[in-house]
């Protein structure tokens, strides 16, 4: 792979595409890669292409850059496929928040578990099936590097529905959690060693050390001394569970039944209900600023993001060994989590590919939470694979935050309303109303 072909599917997510390209072109060995961009939105695709050419010039890269409205043309002969698609974009995200809010159901991010995660997955699955089938036909040796949420559900569905095996889900939550902890503990990140495992957005820091010294006692001391630290969900969870979660408080609050249902907890822990809607609006504004800057020749400020996909590609192309955190099917990696689920574990990467490492058993209190998460995921995936709309409702009934807030009748009616609202984004068998059946 002297000149690897790297395909961006959903390249119109311009800000994320820019960051990944900046990371890729930071490696001299990747500056002559073929970057193939695909998006179904013509304007966003044109903006992504212009941004890619700008970044290549700024980084002194002689990359070949091509733009494709036809996904199959982009995929032909690919070595790596980076999926950053969001089906339905801002309109669908608003639906996922506004309809549940009328039922009294609170969400902060809504992209992983809960009602938001369920319907984001269900409208993504039909696309993933098509993408997987195209990869199997056009570039069967390619690695699919998935960034699209809900991560664990999407990877589970992809591997079950398409049979692809060269699939890994990538998320920056472990990396940035460890960066934040190193800063909080006043220890250089490059000097800490750590190990984490669990499920995406609900993994756990099992070990964190500096030169062989356990850093958890120092973290305990800092938390005891700082009331503001104690007003974070992830810190509250750490104090009660004994291991630090690898995801932000906004995310973490949605995956358990303890916080969002209670006004007092929202106030105590400063939870921003509906926060993702503001993030979506800002992403749109950022895209427009980028589009306008490119159109007028104004300079762009593009910084690297330290994402895993460019590191993985570099390791496979050059043989440079690395460890990254990946989301993969649990084939004996975590003993006390279901075999059918997708787990997040350290993965070794080199010219031979991606090799997940075994984590053994999680502490029982952590495994208990992760099992609930994976049980809900499995029901959503089975709803799609088995054409069984009842499993959508079963998943919502299993979800901790939803079940803590709504009656079962409300859950079924909410699922009916969301299925109608998302309409033909869902596969036909899952649009059936069931509240009265």
Helices and strands as residue ranges (DSSP letters): E 5-9, H 14-25, G 28-30, E 34-38, H 42-59, E 64-68, H 71-75, E 80-83, H 89-102, H 114-138, E 143-146, H 151-162, E 167-170, H 173-184, G 189-191, E 192-199, E 202-210, E 213-214, H 216-225, G 229-231, H 233-241, E 244-245, H 249-252, G 253-255, H 263-268, H 275-296, H 308-318, E 322-329, E 342-350, E 353-356, H 364-385, H 390-398, H 400-405, H 408-422, G 423-425, G 428-430
